[in-house]
């Protein structure tokens, strides 16, 4: 799968399932890797707002990642972009 296809896949996933935090996180990474740091930051800001309203110990859709773990990764990634 090309980068353009992957970006389109994750963009569509964020529209189809806006609450899928893991898909949005991967979308932000792909945006950053493809030179769209500002767009990646927008996605990370959305994630921060969504994750901050959830209980830290809840598991995300993969059944392995906790809210607190992804929130920590999002904060670190945001610091890189700011």
C-alpha positions as CSV (number, residue, x, y, z in Angstrom):
1,X,0.0,0.0,0.0
2,X,1.4,3.4,-1.0
3,X,1.5,6.3,1.5
4,X,-1.3,8.0,-0.5
5,X,-3.5,5.0,-0.1
6,X,-2.7,4.6,3.5
7,X,-3.5,8.3,4.1
8,X,-6.8,7.9,2.3
9,X,-7.6,4.7,4.3
10,X,-7.0,6.4,7.6
11,X,-8.8,9.6,6.6
12,X,-11.8,7.5,5.7
13,X,-11.6,5.6,8.9
14,X,-11.7,8.8,10.9
15,X,-14.9,9.8,9.1
16,X,-16.5,6.4,9.4
17,X,-15.5,6.0,13.1
18,X,-14.7,9.4,14.5
19,X,-14.2,8.0,18.0
20,X,-11.6,5.5,16.9
21,X,-8.7,7.0,18.7
22,X,-6.1,4.6,17.4
23,X,-7.0,5.2,13.7
24,X,-6.8,8.9,14.3
25,X,-3.4,8.6,16.0
26,X,-2.0,6.5,13.0
27,X,-3.6,9.1,10.6
28,X,-1.7,11.9,12.5
29,X,1.6,9.9,12.1
30,X,1.1,9.4,8.4
31,X,0.3,13.0,7.9
32,X,3.5,14.0,9.7
33,X,5.6,11.5,7.8
34,X,4.2,12.9,4.6
35,X,5.0,16.5,5.4
36,X,1.7,17.7,6.8
37,X,2.7,18.6,10.3
38,X,-0.1,21.2,10.7
39,X,-2.7,18.7,9.7
40,X,-1.2,16.1,12.1
41,X,-1.4,18.6,14.9
42,X,-5.1,19.2,14.2
43,X,-5.7,15.4,14.5
44,X,-3.6,15.3,17.7
45,X,-5.6,18.2,19.2
46,X,-8.8,16.3,18.5
47,X,-7.4,13.2,20.1
48,X,-6.3,15.2,23.2
49,X,-9.9,16.4,23.7
50,X,-11.5,13.0,23.1
51,X,-9.0,11.1,25.3
52,X,-9.1,13.7,28.1
53,X,-12.8,13.0,28.6
54,X,-12.3,9.2,29.1
55,X,-11.2,7.2,32.1
56,X,-7.5,6.6,32.0
57,X,-7.7,2.9,32.6
58,X,-10.2,2.1,29.9
59,X,-9.0,-0.1,27.0
60,X,-9.3,1.3,23.4
61,X,-10.6,-0.6,20.4
62,X,-7.6,-2.9,20.1
63,X,-8.2,-4.3,23.6
64,X,-4.6,-3.8,24.6
65,X,-4.0,0.0,24.7
66,X,-5.3,2.0,27.6
67,X,-6.5,5.6,27.3
68,X,-3.6,6.8,29.5
69,X,-1.0,5.1,27.3
70,X,-2.3,6.7,24.1
71,X,-2.8,10.1,25.8
72,X,0.9,10.0,26.9
73,X,2.0,9.2,23.3
74,X,-0.2,11.9,21.9
75,X,1.3,14.5,24.3
76,X,4.8,13.4,23.3
77,X,4.0,13.6,19.6
78,X,2.4,17.1,20.1
79,X,5.6,18.3,21.8
80,X,7.6,17.3,18.8
81,X,5.3,19.3,16.5
82,X,5.1,22.5,18.7
